[in-house]
Amino acid sequence: RSFASQTDGEARVSRVLREKFPRAAAIRVVDISGGCGAMYEIHIESEEFREKRTVQQHQMVNEALSEEIKSMHGLRIFTSTPK
């Protein structure tokens, strides 16, 4: 599947993350549930994560997606800061 053909769920989650993390250098959202929107893998590279522990970074993402998470079964989060 090409990156251009994002699912509606991927596009929605990406849009929310771009609003919540305006300084993000990269955001990638992949539906890993076969397209049904039950589980996502999220990669975010953002300056906002600098000086924060991994658990704090993941809490920021969970908080940003609090509404979307209600309809998900699972979420894999990968966070980093720009090099």
Protein Blocks (a to p, Z undefined) as FASTA:
>chain_A
ZZklccfklmmmmmmmmmmmmmbfbdcdddfehonopaccdddddfklgoiafklmmmmm
mmmmmmmmmmpcbdcddddddZZ
